[in-house]
Amino acid sequence: MNAKKDTTPIEIYSGSPWQVGMVKTLLEDSGIMVYMQDVIMGTLNPWWTAGGGAGAIRLFISDNDYEKAKEIVEEYERTQA
């Protein structure tokens, strides 16, 4: 039997509903489980999410996936510049 390794959630990205949806899809397509926070507020008040401000939707991943997720997010951000 394998012992389950403890994990810690890490925020990997925040932004508008559209941006977060794109990044979430990229991460999940790479086999990374993603947890979204502040979805309702970001959907009801999208103007609060501009620039990843106080109302931004936030994505969290397991610390076990951090390196892989970081590469994916950085590549996404490079293509958006």
TABEL-V814326 format. One record per pair of residues at least 6 apart in sequence whose ideal C-beta (glycine too) atoms are under 8 Angstrom apart, sorted by sequence separation. I is the first residue (numbers start at 1). GAP is how many residues later the second one is. If there is no record, write none. Layout:
i:I gap:GAP
i:I gap:GAP
//
This chain:
i:13 gap:6
i:14 gap:6
i:28 gap:6
i:42 gap:6
i:48 gap:6
i:49 gap:6
i:13 gap:7
i:27 gap:7
i:41 gap:7
i:42 gap:7
i:48 gap:7
i:49 gap:7
i:15 gap:8
i:47 gap:8
i:48 gap:8
i:49 gap:8
i:61 gap:8
i:13 gap:10
i:24 gap:10
i:45 gap:10
i:12 gap:11
i:24 gap:12
i:42 gap:13
i:41 gap:14
i:42 gap:14
i:43 gap:14
i:12 gap:15
i:42 gap:15
i:20 gap:16
i:41 gap:16
i:38 gap:17
i:38 gap:18
i:39 gap:18
i:38 gap:19
i:37 gap:20
i:38 gap:20
i:36 gap:21
i:37 gap:21
i:17 gap:22
i:20 gap:22
i:36 gap:22
i:37 gap:22
i:36 gap:23
i:37 gap:23
i:35 gap:24
i:36 gap:24
i:17 gap:25
i:34 gap:25
i:35 gap:25
i:9 gap:26
i:16 gap:26
i:17 gap:26
i:34 gap:26
i:35 gap:26
i:34 gap:27
i:33 gap:28
i:17 gap:29
i:32 gap:29
i:33 gap:29
i:16 gap:30
i:32 gap:30
i:17 gap:32
i:27 gap:32
i:33 gap:32
i:16 gap:33
i:32 gap:33
i:15 gap:34
i:16 gap:34
i:27 gap:34
i:24 gap:35
i:20 gap:36
i:23 gap:36
i:32 gap:36
i:15 gap:37
i:20 gap:37
i:32 gap:37
i:14 gap:38
i:20 gap:38
i:30 gap:38
i:20 gap:39
i:30 gap:39
i:16 gap:40
i:17 gap:40
i:32 gap:40
i:15 gap:41
i:16 gap:41
i:14 gap:42
i:15 gap:42
i:27 gap:42
i:30 gap:42
i:14 gap:43
i:14 gap:44
i:13 gap:45
i:14 gap:45
i:27 gap:45
i:13 gap:46
i:26 gap:46
i:27 gap:46
i:11 gap:47
i:12 gap:47
i:11 gap:48
i:12 gap:48
i:11 gap:49
i:12 gap:49
i:23 gap:49
i:10 gap:50
i:23 gap:50
i:26 gap:50
i:9 gap:51
i:10 gap:51
i:9 gap:52
i:10 gap:52
i:9 gap:53
i:10 gap:53
i:23 gap:53
i:8 gap:54
i:9 gap:54
i:12 gap:54
i:22 gap:54
i:7 gap:55
i:8 gap:55
i:7 gap:56
i:10 gap:56
i:7 gap:57
i:12 gap:57
i:12 gap:58
i:5 gap:59
i:13 gap:60
i:12 gap:61
i:19 gap:61
//
